[in-house]
Amino acid sequence: MNVQFKTHMLKLRNWATHRATALDAFVLAFITIFITIHPFYLYGQINYFELGLYLPGVDAILKGQIPYRDFLHLRGPLELYFPAWWMSMTSRSFALIPSYFYLGTVVTLVLGLWVAMEVLRTRIFIYILSLSFLARTFPRVSFAMGGGFRFAWGMALLLCLIKYFRKRNKIWLLGAGFFCAIAFFTSIEIGVYSLFLVGVALLVDALMMQKRGGIFKELSIFIFAFGVVAAPIVIFLQVNHALVPMMETYWKVVPGILQNFPQSDPVPRNVLEVIIAMFTPTHLNFKQLTPLYCYLFAFVYLGYGRRDYRRDIFCLSIYGFLLFIGNMRSLWGPGFETAIQPQKILLFFLLEETWFKVQEKFNQPGKVIAICILTGIFLSTVIYSFPRFQKRFFFIKMISNVFEGKGPLAKILSYSGKDLVAVNVPGMKGMVVPLEQSQDIERLYRFMQAHTTLKDPVLFYPDSGVFNFIVNRPFIGRFPVATLSWLGRGWHEEFKGSLEKQKPAYVVTYRSLPEYFLRTQLIIAENRRKYEEVTALISKNYQLIYRTPSFNVWKPKQ
């Protein structure tokens, strides 16, 4: 009996301490997909602003318009063209954008765990990491509203680059160039981080290996793959007179977002405030900035291990650090949760290395200490992860409800205690929202169908432009969401000019401005001035004729 037990324990130990294989990659992907399944992801309150950034633009593309030239989009063209292609292959559906982001979020998680497989040496640490990785970096609320594939392309580039440095197979470098180009034309910031990472990683690699040709051979392969994707996109944009407007948009949007859409929650505003927050445990941002300690230790490790230079750790550290710094403007936002994925992998790498060092340099008591460390990591991860699993994942919530003696779907099919109802509007199949929101959508849809034609522009002001998709009516000028005109110099005047020139058939405004809008948008004096200018124009030229629970409908005065 004792012999069999020892044999089984030895097999378990060998399994746990060996590198993960392709089978483990499949298992991790399966676990991720299973854990993140949410049959009711289309249930809940619709975020008009977030989805308004995408759906009207996707619809405009399907009607022959070109982004940047005909309408404004904040990020890269592929962020609209991919879902537009999907919609063209299926049907005109509101649910497509939430589905697209949901799928992208899950793909990002799977790719992140596959990156971890390349970095970590043992299965046990990979599987322990997967608990923390899923629990901490899966956006609890916004997984179907944003992010998605724009983070996935960056993670795919990182995976290809790490595999190239490990196997020196040029196919992986071609893959890195391919995904870098897709990332660049999906999200400018992810593309810039990726380009910087590749350039620096190849340069450092050439210096460490003392290559005669430097980085030119590898760089030419990367540029070729990048160009295969980038060239057709650039040519398409140039031929359609959209390339220069795209660059102008990027140039104006980056500072415009920081100035006009600031964080209402406290965030560090400069390097000194970051340092103060890092070393002040009572600071409101201390918890969010703890990943910087991990990057600090990672860079120390890289400097200490110059003779045994880990290119995978270098790539992970550089990309993760850039991603973290770039998302510090939204420390309290959902994108920040995804941005710490590389840091989670780095953390478990450092813990794994510590475990190995203790085992190598100490005698039997040292090994006992290493086992205790591993046990402590496992228990703390499980204890830390379980509450988050319970809040974030459908099946865990359902099991928890059963154990608590509640119905399996208790609190899952409601929103803040409000009952949810299906929206009975063409193109919104599957969307189940609070009753009041359903009434708004259905009444506005019926009103617009009865009083306007497909060519009549309608203004939904200030940030509910998603209704242009819902009611299938054109928006005003180049701004699917009117508040985007606040971001660039001269855009507000352009928007007012479009309003006066196009003379929308109807204007729809909030009966009472949402609390989030007052708190995040109108705290800036310039935003408030622009908002009041447009509302004054509406009051002067339009009269109130109809109401829904949340909206006023105005028509031109005779």
N, C-alpha and C positions, 0 to 999 in steps of 0.2 A: 504493500500500500504506500509506504513511505517512498519507495523507489519510483512508483508511478507518479506520485505527487511531485517529486523532485524533477522527474522527466518533463511533466507538463509545465511546471514552473520555468524550467530551462527553455522550453520551446516558446513560452510566452515572453520570456525575457529577450530571447533572440529576435522574436517578431517585433517587440516594442523598440529595440535599440538598433534595428537596421533601417536603412533608407526606404522611403516609400517607393512604391512601384506604380505602373500604369493602372493596376487594379485599385490601388488606393486613390488615384486621381478620379476614377469612376465612382468609387464609394463616396468620396468627399463631395463630388458634384451631385450625386443622388441625395445625400443628406441635406445639402444646401437647398436643392429644389424642393425636397419634401418639407423641410422646416419652414420655408418661406411661402408655401402654397397658401393662398388666401382666396377662397371661392367668392368672397363678398367684398373684393377690393374696390368694386364700383359703388359700394354703399357708403353714404356719408354726404357731408355738405360739399358742394362744388366750390373750389377756389377760383372765382372769376378771373382774378388778375393773373395767376400763374398759368392757367390753361389758355387765357387770352393771348399769351405771348406766343402760342404755337398754332392753335386751331385755325384762326382767321388766316394766318400766313400759309398754312398747308392748303387750305381751301383756295386761296388766291393763286397758288402755284398750279393747282388742278384746273383753274380757269384761265391759265395762260400768262399770269403775271410773273415778273422776275424779282426776287428779293433784292433789296438795296436800291434798285432803280425805281421800282413801282411801290414798294412798301418797305418799312424799316424792320430789321430783325437784329437782335442784340448780339447773337453769336454767329457761328459759321453757317454757310448755306446747307451743308449736309444734315444739320440738325432738323431742317425742314424737309429736305428732299427724300430722306429715307422714309419717314412716316408718310409723305405724300405718295411715294411709290407703293407703299403698303396699302394705303387707302385706295389708290387707283386699281389695285389688284383685287380688292374686296368690295367695300361699299363706303358711302359717305357716312361715317360713324363717329359720334362724339367720344365713344369709349376707346377708340383706337389710340389716342394720345396717352391716356392713363395706362393702357396695356403696353404700349411701346416703352414707357418709362419703367414700368414694373419689370418687364423682360430685361431691360438694360441693367437694372439694379441687381437682378439675380445673376446675370452674366458677369458683372463686375465682381461679385462675391466669389463666384467659381474661379475666375481668373486669379483673384487674389490668393486663394488657397493653393492654386497651382504654382504661383510664384513662391509661396511658402515652402512647397515641396522641393523647390530647387535650392532653397536657402538652408532649411533645417536638415539635420543629419539623421534624425530619428523619428520613427512613426509616432511614438508616445507624445513628443512635443508638438507634432503637427496636429494630432487629434485633440490635444488639450487646447492648442491655439484655436482650432476651429470653433470651439464653444465660445470663447471670448470674442473672436473675430465676428461671428454671426450676431452675437448678442449686442455687441457694442457698436458695430458699424452699419447694421441694417436700419435705414431711416424708419422710425416707427410710424410716422404719419405721412410723410411726403414721398414714400417710395414710388407712388404712381403720379407724382406731380412734377418731378424734375430730376436732374442728374442723369441717371440711367447710362446710356451708351457713351456719353461724353467722358465719363470716368472709365468706362470699359476699354475704350481705345487706348488710353494711356496705360492701363494695366496690361493690355495685350502687347504694347511696345516694350514695356518693362520685362515681360516674360521672354519675348524674343531676344532682347539684348542680353539678358542673363544666360539664356541657352547658347547664344553665339559665343560668349566668352568661355563657357564651359566646354563646348564641343568643337569650336572653331569651324563650324559648318556655315558656309556663306548663305545658305538658304535662310538661316535665322536672321542674318543681317538684312537680307532682302525683305523678310517679314517685318523687321523693325522699321524699315523705310516705308513700307506699305501702310502700316498702322499709324506711323507718325503723321503721314500725310492726311489720312482720314481724321485723326485727332485734330490736326491743325484746321481743317475745314469744317469741323464740327464745333469745336470750342477753341477760340484763339488762345486762351490761357493754357489749356492742356497742351496744345500744339507747341507753344513757346517753351514750356517746361520740358517737353519731350526733345525738341531740337537742341536745347541747351545740354540736356543730359547726354545725348548721343555724342555731341561734339566734345564735351569734357571727358567722357568715358573713353572714347577712342584716343584722344590726345594722351591721357594718363597711361592708357594701356601701351601706347607706342613708346612713351618715355620709360616705362618700367621694363619693357622687353627690348629696348634699345634697337628698334627697327630702323633699318637703313632708309626705307622709303617713307618713314613717318606714318601718318594716318591716311595718306592719299589713296592707297588702294582700297582700304575699307570704306573710306568716305565716298569714293566714287561709286561703290556698290550701293551704299545707302542712298546717295543722291539719285542714282538711277531708279531705284524702287520708289523713292519719294516722288520723282518726276512722273513716273507712270500713272500715278493717281492725280498728282497736282496739275500736270499740264492740261489735260482735258477740261478740268474745272476752271482753270485760269482762262483758257481760250473761250470757253462757253460764256464766262462772265464778261470778258472783254468784248466779244462779238455782240453781246446784248447790252453793252454800255452799263455794266453793273460792277466792274472791277474797281474803278476809282471810287464810286459811291460806297462800296464795301470797306475800302481802306479808310475813307472819311468817317464812316460809321464807327469803326474800331477806334479811331483816333479820338472821337468825341465821347464815345460811350464809357471808356475806362475811367477818365476823370469825372465824367458826368454822374456815374452811379455813386461814386464816393461822395460827391458834393450834394447831390439832390436826393438820393435814397440812402441816407445814413442809417446806421444801426441805432435803434432806440434803446437797446440794452447796452450796458457798459462794456466797452472794449478798449484795449490799449491803443493810444493814438501815435505813439512813437517808440523808439527803441528803449528809452529810459523807462517808460511806463511798463514795457514788457518785462524788463529786468526787475523792477519793483514788484510786479505781480508774481513773477516766478519765485521770489524769495520771501513772499508774504503769505503764509498759509491762510490767513483770514481774508485775503483779497478775493473779490467776486470772480476774478478770472484765473485764480490760482489753479483750479482743477483743470480748466481747459488748456492751460499752458504747460502742464506736466509732461506732455510728449516732447517738449524741447529738451528736457533732461535726457530722454532716450536718445535723441539725435546727438546731444553732446557726448554721451558715452560711446555712441557708434563712431563718431569722428575721432575720438581718443583711441578707440580700438584700431581704427584704420591707420592712424599715425604710429601706434605701437607695433602693429604687425606688418611693417613695411617689407620684411623679407618674405612673408607669406601673405602677399597682398590679395585680399578677397574682392574681386571685381564685382561679384553679385551684391555684396554688402555696400560697396561704393555706389553702385547704381541705385539700389534701394534707398540709401541714405540721401543722395542728392535729389532724386525725384520726390521722395516723401517730404523732405524738408521744403522744397519749392512749393509742393502742393499745400503743405501746412501753412506756410507764410502767405500764400495767395488767398487762402480761405480764412485768414485771421479777421478779415473785415466782417465775417459772419460767424463769430464764435458761438453764438446761440442759435444759429440756423441749422437746417437739416443737411446742407452740403458739407458742413464741418464734420459730421459723423463719417461720411464717406472719405473725407480727406485724411483721416487718421488711419486708414487701412495699412499703408506701408509702415507706419510707426508700430502697429500691433505686431507685425511680422518681425520687425527689428527687435522689439522687446523680448519676444520669445527666443530669438536667435541669441541675444545676450544672456538670457537665462540658461539656455542650453549649453553655451560655451562655458559659463560659470560652473555648471554641473560637471562637465567633462574635466575642467581644470581641477576641481576639488577631488574627483576620482583619481586623476593621474598623479597629483602631487602629495596626496595624503595616504596614510596607511588605512587599516580596517576602520578605525573610528572615523576617519575622513569619509570613507565610503558610506558609512551610516549617516553622516551629516548630509551627504549628497542625496541619499534616499529620502531623508527628512525634508530636504529642500524641494525635491520633486513632489513629494506628497503634499507639502504646504502649497505649492503652486497649483496642483490639481484641485485641492479642496477650496482654495480661495477663488479659483476660476469658476468652479461649479457654484459656489455660494454667491459669487458676484453675478454670474450669468443667469441663474434661475429666475430672479425677479424680472430681469429684462426679457427673458424668453416668455414669461407669463404676460408681459405687457405688449410685446411686439408680434407674436406669432399666433396665428389662428388656432392651430391644433393644440398648442400648449394652453391657450385660453380655454378652449373647449374642454380639455381634460381637467383643468383646474376647476371649472364650473361644476363638472360632474362630482368631483371630490368634495366640493363645498355644498353639495346638495341642491344646486341650482339647475335650471335648464341648460343644456349644452350650449345654446346660442344666447344665453343671457348677456345683455349689454353689448353683444356683438352686432345685433341687427337694430341698433338704435344709435343716435348721435346726441351726446350730452343729454340723455334722458328723453329725447324727442323721438317719436315714432317716424319711421321712414316709409315713403311711398314711391312707387315706380313713376317715372316721368313718361307721360303719354304724348310724345312729340316725335315726329319722324326724324331719324338719325340719332336718337338718344336711347335706343334699345339697350337695356341692361342697367341704365343709370337709375339708382334708387336714392332719393334725397329726402331731407326733412319736408314736411307738408308745406310750409310757407314757401320754401324755395321752389317746390314743384308747382305751386300756384303761380308764382312769378313767371316761371319759364313757360308754362302752358298758356297763360293769359297773354303774355307778350307775343308768343308765337302766333296765336290765333288773331290777335290784333293786327300784326304786321301782314299776315297772309290776306286779311280782309281789306286792308287799306293801302297796301303798297304792291309794286311789281318787283320782279327779280332785279331790275336795273336801278331801283330807287335807293340811293344811299341813306343810311340811318346812322346817327351818332349815338353811341352809348357812352355817356360821360359820367365820371372821369376815367374809370379803369375797368369797366365791364364789357370790353370789346369782344369777349368770347360770345356774346349774344349775336354778333354779326354772323358767326357760324351757325348758331342755333336757329335763327330766323331766316338764314340764307339770304342776307342782304349785304351789299358792299359797305365797307367802312369809309371814313372821310380821309382824303389825301393819302399820305404815305404811312399813316400811323394806325395800326390795328388796335392798339391801346393808346388812348389819347395822352396819358401821362408820360409816354415815351418821348413826347415832344419837349418835355422839360429837360432832357438830358444834354442836348447839343445846342450850341450857340446858333441862334437864328431859326431853330426848329419851331419854337413857340409861335413866332411870327408866320412861319410857313403854314403851321396848322390853322391859325386864325384866318389866313388868306384862303385856305382850302374850305374852311367852314363858310366863309362869305361867298366864295365862288360857286361851290357845289350846292349850297343851300339844301341840306338834308331834308328829306320828306318829314322826318320826325326826329326828335331828340329825346333820349331816355336818360333820366338822372335818378340818383338815389333820393328817396323821400327823406332819409336821415343818413348822413355820412357814416359809414362803419367806423367802429372804434379804432381798428387797426390803421385805417386811412388817416384819421386825425393824429394818431400817435406816431406814424412812421413817415407820412408824406407832408403833412401841413405844418410840421414843426420847423420846416425851413421857410423863412420869410419869402424868398423868391418863388418857391412853389406856391405858397398861399396867394401871392400877387397874381401869378399866372392863372391859378384856379379861379380867382375872383373875376379876372378879366373875361374869361370865357363864360362863366355863369352870368355875368352882367350882359354879355351879348345874347345869351339864350333868353334871359328875362326880357330884354328889349325887343327881340324879334320873334319870340315864340309865346304861345299861350298854352296853359295847362288844360288838357282835355280828358285825361284818363289816368287811372291809378291801379296799381297792383299792391299787394301787401308791402312791398319794399321799394317800388319804383314809381316815378312820375313820368308820364308821356306828354310831350309838348309838340304842337304843330305850328307851322308858320302863321303869324298874324296876317289877316287879310288887309 
